[in-house]
Structures are given as structure tokens and as C-alpha cells.
Amino acid sequence: ILGKWNLYAEAAKLDGEQKAVKVEWEFKGDGTLQTTATDSVGRTKEMKIAIKYLVENGDIKKQVSPGRDKYESCKVVEKEGSKMILKCTYLYFFLTKI
């Protein structure tokens, strides 16, 4: 999973309605997940947040928010070629490798 991924949609159910999002996730080898969110209509344009992650028993555990010790567990539901679907605590995330 190392490298940059384009998070293009999220959904409450795997086969449910997908909400389009524009976020880049970069999984770094040092255990950092760099998220870059783009807001074309907002005042900030771009927001970058670095959180910690680790892979444990095949699951991705990522910090819920920076500086907190609370982690959520995400399972890879599907990975085919450059596409990946993650099932986290409340949402499914749809990603493509950049």
C-alpha cells in the first residue's frame, strides 16, 4: 500500500450511494499517512494532515485524528490492479493508486 492513492469516493455501504471526495492519501514507509484534501470552493484550497498508521494482521490501523492515541481499523475489501476499497469503522473508502 506504500505510495500515493487518490481517495475519490466514500460510502456508508459497499453497494450504497457514493459521495465524491477529492483527497490524496500517501502511505509512507515511516508509518505516516499524509492526507491532502482539496476544496475547490473553500477558502483553504488545500488542507494537509499527517496521521500515524500501521499494518497489523492484514488490517490497516490509522489514527482517528492527529495527536490522539485512538486508532480505527480498516480492512481491504477489494484490491485489484490500481484500485482498492477499504472498509473502516463507519465508511467504505474507494481509492486508486496514483
Secondary structure, DSSP 8 states (H G I E B T S, - for coil): --EEEEEEEEESSTTS--EEEEEEEEE-TTSEEEEEEE-SSSSSSEEEEEEEEEEETTEEEEESSTT---EEEEEEEEEETTEEEEE-SS-EEEEEE-
